[in-house]
Amino acid sequence: INELKERIVKESTKEIILALPATMEGDTTNFYLYRKLQETNVNITLISRGIGVGNQLEYIDELTLGKSLLDRSVYKTNITN
């Protein structure tokens, strides 16, 4: 962690993107890293999580569905925007 903090400062890093598994361990590690890196004033973001393309809604677990609803976005006609 200390090496990462030093690198953030040395390289003037603006953002750290956390992309760990959507598990209890992954979430715990994300939170740990967030707490440790907060003092560097770098933006800490997570990749989106949600329902995969082609998945059927009735087979989605409650946590994934809830997270997908919380992180929903405005519908755009051009998916590249």
Rosetta blueprint (number, residue, H / E / L):
1 I L
2 N H
3 E H
4 L H
5 K H
6 E H
7 R H
8 I H
9 V H
10 K H
11 E L
12 S L
13 T L
14 K L
15 E E
16 I E
17 I E
18 L E
19 A L
20 L L
21 P L
22 A L
23 T L
24 M H
25 E H
26 G H
27 D H
28 T H
29 T H
30 N H
31 F H
32 Y H
33 L H
34 Y H
35 R H
36 K H
37 L H
38 Q H
39 E H
40 T H
41 N L
42 V L
43 N E
44 I E
45 T E
46 L E
47 I L
48 S L
49 R L
50 G L
51 I L
52 G L
53 V L
54 G L
55 N L
56 Q L
57 L H
58 E H
59 Y H
60 I L
61 D L
62 E H
63 L H
64 T H
65 L H
66 G H
67 K H
68 S H
69 L H
70 L H
71 D L
72 R L
73 S L
74 V L
75 Y L
76 K L
77 T L
78 N L
79 I L
80 T L
81 N L
